[in-house]
Amino acid sequence: MGMIAVLGAAGAVGHAIVRRLAEEGRSVAAVTRRPQRTFPEGVEVRTADLFDPSSLAAAFMGASSAILVPGITLSQAALPALHDNGVSRLVVFSSHNLSIAGAGASYKAVADAEARMMASGLAWTVLRPTLIYGHPELGAGAALLRMAQRLPVMTTPGLGLAWQQPIFYEDLARIAAWAVDAEDALGRVIAVGGPEVLRLRSFYAAASRAAGGTGFVLPVPRILIRLAARAIGARFPLTLEQIARAPVNKHLDATPFLPDGVRPRIGVEEGLSRLAAGLAAHA
């Protein structure tokens, strides 16, 4: 087994992948813009920036496999460096929203990037996670919990009946660490979600409880949520595209084929409680 380079290694998911691989005794290169972050002993830290292609030239030197954690529209910029360094195995992160009708025009770029990765000539696996949450650096879940901490009552856009299947970031990291070697994952697009399927309003209620609230959730017409989002701007926890998708089910159509030791196991109540503790520690 050769060296595995993890691009985006200082972020929440990337760092969890590096830790997992190091625990398994793998040879790991942590490729990051933030080399000051602490990594497990034995991990080689390399500095590179996707927005500076020249910095990527040495980032994958000696690696036989790569896990590219940043969104696929960004990480596709690493393809020339992967080819130049003879990397043969690739795991990339896309989005489960590609599978959802009406996902939005912004996802055309994601689909195009997926196609480019698949046509790269490398042995690839594409992971399409649902909502990733559980760490203060992961925007959507952290924003939801901060909103729950500020508001006496949580509100959902619309009735909040759409099905959700959020995945805890460490569960996702474990899947990525498995996929980089798994023959069963080769040449496959794998949709991954957490162990629970629940209504959007139930997810919001769990966020309220994790923030110390009552768990009461008040449905609000989406038109009012849209007006609030336009008025507040970038500080609003939901984008207009996310508000438009609120009534759409986002759970997996089928359970992915994953070995017992790899399947997600962190439920929503535990995951949000751990996120609340992380936010308190970062306060």
FENCORSUL-V486811 format. One record per backbone hydrogen bond with DSSP energy under -0.5 kcal/mol. NH is the residue of the N-H (numbers start at 1). CO is the residue of the C=O. If there is no record, write none. Layout:
NH,CO ; NH,CO
This chain:
3,62 ; 4,27 ; 5,3 ; 5,65 ; 6,29 ; 7,5 ; 7,67 ; 8,31 ; 9,6 ; 9,31 ; 11,8 ; 15,11 ; 16,12 ; 17,13 ; 18,14 ; 19,15 ; 20,16 ; 21,17 ; 22,18 ; 23,19 ; 24,20 ; 25,22 ; 26,21 ; 28,26 ; 29,4 ; 30,28 ; 30,44 ; 31,6 ; 31,29 ; 32,30 ; 32,46 ; 37,34 ; 43,40 ; 44,28 ; 45,43 ; 46,30 ; 46,44 ; 48,32 ; 49,52 ; 52,49 ; 55,52 ; 56,52 ; 56,53 ; 57,54 ; 59,56 ; 60,56 ; 61,58 ; 63,60 ; 64,3 ; 65,3 ; 66,89 ; 67,5 ; 68,66 ; 68,91 ; 69,7 ; 69,67 ; 72,93 ; 74,71 ; 75,71 ; 76,72 ; 77,74 ; 78,75 ; 79,76 ; 82,78 ; 83,79 ; 84,80 ; 85,81 ; 86,83 ; 87,82 ; 88,64 ; 89,64 ; 90,123 ; 91,66 ; 92,125 ; 93,68 ; 93,70 ; 94,92 ; 94,127 ; 96,129 ; 98,95 ; 99,96 ; 100,97 ; 103,100 ; 107,104 ; 108,105 ; 109,106 ; 110,106 ; 111,107 ; 112,108 ; 113,109 ; 114,110 ; 115,111 ; 116,112 ; 117,113 ; 118,114 ; 119,115 ; 120,117 ; 123,88 ; 124,122 ; 125,90 ; 126,188 ; 127,92 ; 127,125 ; 128,126 ; 128,190 ; 129,127 ; 130,192 ; 133,167 ; 138,135 ; 139,137 ; 141,132 ; 142,138 ; 143,139 ; 144,140 ; 145,141 ; 146,142 ; 147,143 ; 148,144 ; 149,145 ; 150,146 ; 151,147 ; 154,216 ; 156,218 ; 158,156 ; 158,220 ; 160,157 ; 164,198 ; 167,131 ; 169,133 ; 171,168 ; 172,168 ; 173,169 ; 174,170 ; 175,171 ; 176,172 ; 177,173 ; 178,174 ; 179,175 ; 180,176 ; 181,178 ; 182,178 ; 185,182 ; 186,183 ; 187,124 ; 188,124 ; 188,185 ; 190,126 ; 190,188 ; 191,189 ; 192,128 ; 194,165 ; 198,164 ; 198,196 ; 200,162 ; 201,160 ; 203,199 ; 204,200 ; 205,201 ; 206,202 ; 207,203 ; 208,204 ; 209,205 ; 210,206 ; 211,207 ; 212,209 ; 213,208 ; 218,154 ; 219,217 ; 220,156 ; 220,158 ; 224,221 ; 225,221 ; 226,222 ; 227,223 ; 228,224 ; 229,225 ; 230,226 ; 231,227 ; 232,228 ; 233,229 ; 235,232 ; 236,233 ; 243,239 ; 244,240 ; 245,241 ; 246,243 ; 248,245 ; 250,163 ; 258,256 ; 262,259 ; 263,259 ; 267,265 ; 271,267 ; 272,268 ; 273,269 ; 274,270 ; 275,271 ; 276,272 ; 277,273 ; 278,274 ; 279,275 ; 280,276 ; 281,277 ; 282,278 ; 283,279 ; 283,280
